[in-house]
Amino acid sequence: MTKMKWEEKDFDVFAIDGLEARMEALISTVRPKLEALGVHYAHYFSSVLGEEFHPHVAKHARRKVNPPKDTWVAWSTSNRGYKALPHFQIGLFGTKVFVILALVYELPGKEMMADRMLADTELFDGLPEDFIVSGDHMSPESSPVHADGGDEVISLLERLKTVKKAEFLVGRHIAREEAVNLSEDEFLACAEDTFNRLLPVYRTLTGRK
């Protein structure tokens, strides 16, 4: 059984030069863990949300020259894909693990979802201090969810309404140094706690409240 524990070699993949070499290392080192996480949390989401969720492990198939800077597994209610739906992710950059709920630019109906969250911003008030928000799934950069007294959340949601390519991500980032010191059980507990706290946000933006 594949262990779902992060190791230094998982992050070192992103320091390998060249698309082919990096993909070879990613497939052999990181992908088995993402696939195991995919199965593990597909059961979790299906159970707590009452409909079937499907895991989607990033394949990076469209890349022809530039090697990936991150990789992930996503969960959505479609077995065909996830980018056109609100979805949950676990993945990693070279510097951190991310455990998030994501609305990316391919998602239709973002305006209505943003309105639902803007009408219920107290959803974010109770999130832990270590939660983050971001407007770019391709960047490891983020802001604390409570930055500027919560104004950063409102700013990102307003942008989600008006800018076609806008995105909204919320969840936890775990620094590489911390992630490699977590046991498998500790990481799974942290990820599940993160997802549990994000469920009200997901229910609200999808109109499932």
C-alpha positions, 0 to 999 in steps of 0.5 A: 500500500502506498504511504501518504506521507510527504518526503524530501524527494517529493519536493525535490522533483521540482528542482529537476531540469527538463520536462522529460526528466521531471515528469519521470520523477514525478510519475514514479515518486509523487503520483502514487501518493496522489492516487492513494489520496484520491481514493482515500478522499473520494470516499470522504467527500462522497460520504459527507456531501451525499453525492459521488465524488471522483478523483482526478490526478494531474497528468500534465499531458499538454506540456511540451517544453516547460516542466510542471511547477506543481502537481495535484489530485482534485475531486469533483462530482464529475468523472470527466473532469474538475476544472468546470466545477468547484473542486477540492485539491491536495497538491504540492509546489517545491516549497509547500503542500496545498489543501484547498477548495478551488474555483478556477477560470474555466468554471462557468457561473462564477458570478452567481457563486461569488454573490452567494459567498459575498452574501455570507462572508461570515463563512470565512470569519471562523476559519483558522488563522493559518488558512489562506486565500489566493486568486491564482492556482498557478502561483504558490503565493497567497494571503492570510484569509483574515488579511486586512480584516477579511477585505482580501477575501471580499476583494477576490470575490468581487474580482471573481464576479467581474473578471473572466479569468479570475479565480478563488482558492481557499484552504491551507498551505503547509510549508515543506519543512513542516510537511515532511515532519508530519506522519501519514496519520498527522497529514491525513488528520490535517487535510481532513480538518481543512476539508471539514472547515471548507464544507460550509463554503462549498455548500454555500457556493453550490447552493446546497445549504 
